[in-house]
């Protein structure tokens, strides 16, 4: 991986360059750090180009985000010297799990447009059917939830807890590399559902919102129950010790307007461990993600 080193102006850059750093920059303090950002971009782009060049030398073709492994996987392998790709990659060939190699820019743009259109079309009639429309969208565009944070998702994975009884969280997400979380449980509700009742005195949470929180807490009790440890490990392939619980619902404007009440009430009812994410926040992340992709795009 590329490593950029910041050193004091009095130090010798040549000494550190010989130690294998991708780039060595002079550190003139936090106020000047923003001036170094273009150097970080260029270093990352150079590293990505090296990856693509080495893939090309192995017979793996890269075309604007679409990677074709077919030739490499089908041919007898011959060792090719590489500096970025490991020898193990050549011995045991597999698809590289880098989002910038696996996600097509145009595909993300189309998904953002479709998601925005779906938000505009959401109405209050037949909410069950509407919820499934969002499930369908996420299943067809799994990168929308995976983004650059997660490597795998399970949709409505069955977690049995008794005879003919089971829980089915909407989405279970496996983090790429995270020292704080082993698994993210995401429950998807509707963008037109509210958080707080619009009352003058003693504002409280909607009963439907309480139901959603209760549903997520059922998953939490299950995943923390030693009785189901073997089932959990079998379903996910490992036993997650640290689980994040998230609820996707509502719009950002209402959440911000009622943030104080939300914070107080959820703390009072012991629900502050649940992360509330609105549809606007999810959409904004996708736009920022696309901007980052464009910023580091290589041809």
C-alpha positions as CSV (number, residue, x, y, z in Angstrom):
1,X,0.0,0.0,0.0
2,X,1.2,3.6,-0.6
3,X,2.7,5.3,2.4
4,X,3.2,9.1,2.6
5,X,5.5,10.3,5.3
6,X,5.5,13.9,6.8
7,X,8.8,15.0,8.2
8,X,10.1,18.2,9.8
9,X,11.7,20.7,7.4
10,X,15.1,20.3,9.0
11,X,15.2,16.5,8.2
12,X,16.7,15.0,5.1
13,X,14.1,13.8,2.6
14,X,16.6,11.6,0.7
15,X,17.1,9.4,3.8
16,X,13.4,8.5,4.0
17,X,12.9,8.0,0.3
18,X,15.5,5.2,0.4
19,X,13.4,3.5,3.0
20,X,10.6,2.7,0.6
21,X,8.1,5.5,1.3
22,X,5.9,6.4,-1.7
23,X,6.4,10.1,-1.0
24,X,8.1,12.2,1.6
25,X,6.6,15.6,2.3
26,X,7.7,18.5,4.6
27,X,5.4,19.1,7.5
28,X,4.9,22.9,8.0
29,X,2.1,22.4,10.5
30,X,-1.7,21.7,10.6
31,X,-2.6,25.0,9.0
32,X,-0.5,24.2,5.9
33,X,-1.7,20.5,5.6
34,X,-4.4,21.3,3.1
35,X,-1.7,22.3,0.6
36,X,-0.4,18.7,0.7
37,X,-3.7,17.2,-0.4
38,X,-2.8,17.2,-4.2
39,X,0.3,15.2,-3.3
40,X,-1.8,12.6,-1.5
41,X,-4.1,12.3,-4.6
42,X,-1.2,12.0,-7.0
43,X,0.4,9.3,-4.8
44,X,-2.8,7.2,-4.7
45,X,-3.3,7.6,-8.4
46,X,0.2,6.5,-9.2
47,X,-0.2,3.5,-6.9
48,X,-3.4,2.5,-8.7
49,X,-1.8,2.8,-12.1
50,X,0.9,0.5,-10.9
51,X,-1.7,-2.1,-9.9
52,X,-3.5,-1.8,-13.2
53,X,-0.1,-2.1,-15.1
54,X,0.8,-5.2,-13.2
55,X,-2.6,-6.7,-13.8
56,X,-2.2,-6.0,-17.5
57,X,1.2,-7.7,-17.5
58,X,-0.5,-10.8,-16.0
59,X,-3.2,-10.7,-18.7
60,X,-5.9,-9.1,-16.6
61,X,-7.5,-6.2,-18.5
62,X,-8.9,-3.1,-16.9
63,X,-11.3,-0.9,-18.8
64,X,-12.7,2.1,-17.0
65,X,-13.6,0.2,-13.9
66,X,-14.5,-3.1,-15.5
67,X,-11.9,-5.8,-14.8
68,X,-11.7,-8.8,-17.1
69,X,-10.1,-11.8,-15.3
70,X,-11.2,-14.4,-17.8
71,X,-7.9,-14.7,-19.7
72,X,-5.8,-14.9,-16.6
73,X,-8.1,-17.5,-14.9
74,X,-8.2,-19.7,-18.0
75,X,-4.5,-19.8,-18.9
76,X,-1.6,-21.7,-17.4
77,X,0.1,-19.2,-15.1
78,X,3.7,-18.1,-15.6
79,X,5.5,-16.1,-12.9
80,X,5.7,-12.4,-13.7
81,X,7.8,-10.1,-11.5
82,X,5.5,-7.6,-9.6
83,X,6.1,-5.0,-6.9
84,X,2.6,-4.3,-5.8
85,X,0.8,-7.5,-6.4
86,X,2.0,-10.4,-4.2
87,X,3.4,-13.7,-5.3
88,X,0.5,-15.3,-3.4
89,X,-1.9,-13.6,-5.8
90,X,-0.2,-15.3,-8.8
91,X,-0.1,-18.7,-7.1
92,X,-3.8,-18.5,-5.9
93,X,-5.5,-16.2,-8.4
94,X,-8.7,-14.5,-7.3
95,X,-10.6,-11.3,-7.9
96,X,-9.1,-8.3,-6.1
97,X,-11.6,-6.8,-3.6
98,X,-10.8,-3.1,-4.2
99,X,-14.0,-1.1,-4.7
100,X,-12.3,1.1,-7.3
101,X,-11.7,-2.0,-9.4
102,X,-15.1,-3.5,-8.9
103,X,-17.5,-0.6,-9.1
104,X,-18.3,1.1,-12.4
105,X,-18.6,4.9,-12.2
106,X,-21.5,5.0,-14.7
107,X,-23.3,2.3,-12.7
108,X,-23.1,4.4,-9.5
109,X,-24.4,7.5,-11.3
110,X,-27.4,5.6,-12.6
111,X,-28.1,4.1,-9.2
112,X,-28.0,7.5,-7.6
113,X,-30.5,8.8,-10.1
114,X,-32.8,5.8,-9.6
115,X,-32.6,6.1,-5.8
116,X,-33.5,9.8,-6.0
117,X,-36.4,9.1,-8.2
118,X,-37.7,6.4,-5.9
119,X,-37.5,8.8,-3.0
120,X,-39.6,11.3,-4.9
121,X,-42.2,8.7,-5.7
122,X,-42.6,7.4,-2.2
123,X,-46.2,7.8,-0.9
124,X,-48.0,6.8,2.3
125,X,-50.3,4.2,0.8
126,X,-49.5,0.5,1.0
127,X,-46.2,1.0,3.0
128,X,-45.4,-2.7,3.0
129,X,-45.2,-2.8,-0.8
130,X,-43.1,0.5,-0.7
131,X,-40.6,-1.0,1.7
132,X,-40.1,-3.9,-0.6
133,X,-39.3,-1.5,-3.4
134,X,-36.3,-0.3,-1.5
135,X,-35.3,-3.8,-0.7
136,X,-35.4,-4.6,-4.4
137,X,-33.3,-1.5,-5.2
138,X,-30.6,-2.4,-2.6
139,X,-30.6,-6.0,-3.8
140,X,-30.0,-4.9,-7.4
141,X,-27.5,-2.2,-6.3
142,X,-25.8,-3.9,-3.4
143,X,-22.8,-1.5,-3.6
144,X,-25.3,1.2,-2.3
145,X,-25.1,-0.4,1.1
146,X,-21.7,-1.9,0.9
147,X,-20.0,1.2,-0.4
148,X,-16.3,1.2,0.5
149,X,-17.0,0.0,4.1
150,X,-18.4,-3.5,3.6
151,X,-17.2,-6.6,1.7
152,X,-20.4,-8.7,1.9
153,X,-24.1,-8.5,2.7
154,X,-26.8,-11.0,3.6
155,X,-30.4,-10.2,2.8
156,X,-33.0,-11.5,5.3
157,X,-30.7,-14.1,6.6
158,X,-32.7,-16.6,8.7
159,X,-31.7,-16.8,12.4
160,X,-33.8,-19.6,14.0
161,X,-34.6,-19.4,17.7
162,X,-37.3,-22.1,18.2
163,X,-39.6,-24.5,16.4
164,X,-40.8,-22.7,13.2
165,X,-39.6,-19.4,14.6
166,X,-36.8,-17.2,13.3
167,X,-35.6,-13.6,12.9
168,X,-34.7,-12.2,9.5
169,X,-32.8,-8.9,9.7
170,X,-33.2,-7.0,6.5
171,X,-29.4,-6.7,5.9
172,X,-26.3,-8.1,7.6
173,X,-23.1,-6.3,6.5
174,X,-19.6,-7.6,6.9
175,X,-17.1,-4.7,7.4
176,X,-14.0,-4.6,5.1
177,X,-11.5,-3.8,7.9
178,X,-12.8,-2.4,11.1
179,X,-11.3,-2.8,14.6
180,X,-14.5,-1.6,16.3
181,X,-17.2,-3.6,14.5
182,X,-17.4,-7.2,13.3
183,X,-20.9,-7.0,11.8
184,X,-23.6,-4.3,11.0
185,X,-27.3,-5.2,11.3
186,X,-29.3,-2.8,9.1
187,X,-33.1,-2.6,9.3
188,X,-34.8,-0.7,6.4
189,X,-38.0,1.2,6.9
190,X,-39.6,3.9,4.9
191,X,-38.3,7.4,4.2
192,X,-41.8,9.0,4.9
193,X,-42.0,7.6,8.4
194,X,-41.6,10.1,11.3
195,X,-39.4,10.1,14.4
196,X,-41.1,12.5,16.9
197,X,-44.8,13.4,17.4
198,X,-45.4,17.0,16.7
199,X,-46.8,18.0,20.2
200,X,-46.2,21.3,22.0
201,X,-45.5,19.7,25.4
202,X,-43.5,16.5,26.2
203,X,-42.7,15.5,22.6
204,X,-42.3,11.8,22.3
205,X,-41.4,9.2,19.7
206,X,-44.0,7.7,17.4
207,X,-45.2,4.3,18.5
208,X,-44.2,2.9,15.1
209,X,-40.7,4.1,15.7
210,X,-40.7,2.3,19.0
211,X,-41.7,-0.9,17.2
212,X,-38.7,-0.6,14.9
213,X,-36.4,0.0,17.8
214,X,-37.9,-3.1,19.6
215,X,-37.4,-5.2,16.5
216,X,-33.7,-4.3,16.3
217,X,-33.3,-5.0,20.1
218,X,-34.7,-8.5,19.5
219,X,-31.8,-9.0,17.0
220,X,-29.4,-7.7,19.6
221,X,-30.7,-10.0,22.3
222,X,-30.4,-12.9,19.9
223,X,-26.9,-12.2,18.7
224,X,-25.7,-11.7,22.3
225,X,-27.3,-15.0,23.5
226,X,-24.7,-17.8,24.0
227,X,-27.5,-20.3,23.4
228,X,-27.4,-19.4,19.7
229,X,-23.7,-19.0,19.3
230,X,-23.2,-22.1,17.1
231,X,-26.1,-21.1,14.9
232,X,-24.8,-17.5,14.5
233,X,-21.3,-18.8,13.7
234,X,-22.7,-21.2,11.1
235,X,-24.8,-18.6,9.4
236,X,-22.1,-15.9,9.2
237,X,-19.0,-18.1,9.1
238,X,-17.7,-16.5,12.3
239,X,-19.1,-15.3,15.6
240,X,-19.3,-11.5,15.7
241,X,-18.3,-10.1,19.1
242,X,-18.9,-6.4,18.3
243,X,-22.1,-5.6,16.4
244,X,-23.4,-2.3,15.2
245,X,-27.2,-1.9,14.9
246,X,-28.5,0.6,12.4
247,X,-32.0,1.8,11.3
248,X,-32.5,3.4,7.9
249,X,-35.7,5.5,7.8
250,X,-37.0,9.1,7.6
251,X,-35.6,12.3,6.2
252,X,-32.7,14.3,7.4
253,X,-34.6,17.6,7.8
254,X,-37.0,16.0,10.4
255,X,-34.2,14.2,12.1
256,X,-32.2,17.4,12.5
257,X,-35.3,19.4,13.6
258,X,-35.9,16.9,16.4
259,X,-32.4,15.9,17.2
260,X,-32.4,17.1,20.8
261,X,-35.7,15.2,21.5
262,X,-34.4,12.1,19.7
263,X,-31.2,12.1,21.7
264,X,-32.9,12.5,25.0
265,X,-35.7,10.0,24.5
266,X,-33.4,7.3,23.0
267,X,-31.1,7.7,25.9
268,X,-34.0,7.5,28.4
269,X,-35.2,4.3,26.8
270,X,-31.7,2.8,26.5
271,X,-31.7,3.0,22.7
272,X,-28.7,5.2,22.1
273,X,-26.7,2.2,20.8
274,X,-28.8,2.2,17.6
275,X,-27.5,4.4,14.8
276,X,-30.2,6.3,13.0
277,X,-29.5,6.9,9.3
278,X,-31.9,8.9,7.1
279,X,-32.3,8.3,3.4
280,X,-30.9,11.8,2.7
281,X,-27.7,10.8,4.6
282,X,-27.4,7.6,2.6
283,X,-27.8,9.5,-0.6
284,X,-25.3,12.2,0.4
285,X,-22.8,9.5,1.1
286,X,-23.2,8.0,-2.4
287,X,-22.6,11.4,-3.9
288,X,-19.5,12.0,-1.9
289,X,-18.3,8.5,-2.7
290,X,-18.8,9.2,-6.4
291,X,-16.9,12.5,-6.0
292,X,-14.0,10.6,-4.4
293,X,-14.0,8.1,-7.2
294,X,-13.9,10.9,-9.8
295,X,-11.1,12.5,-7.9
296,X,-8.9,9.4,-8.0
297,X,-10.1,8.1,-11.3
298,X,-7.4,6.6,-13.6
299,X,-7.7,6.0,-17.3
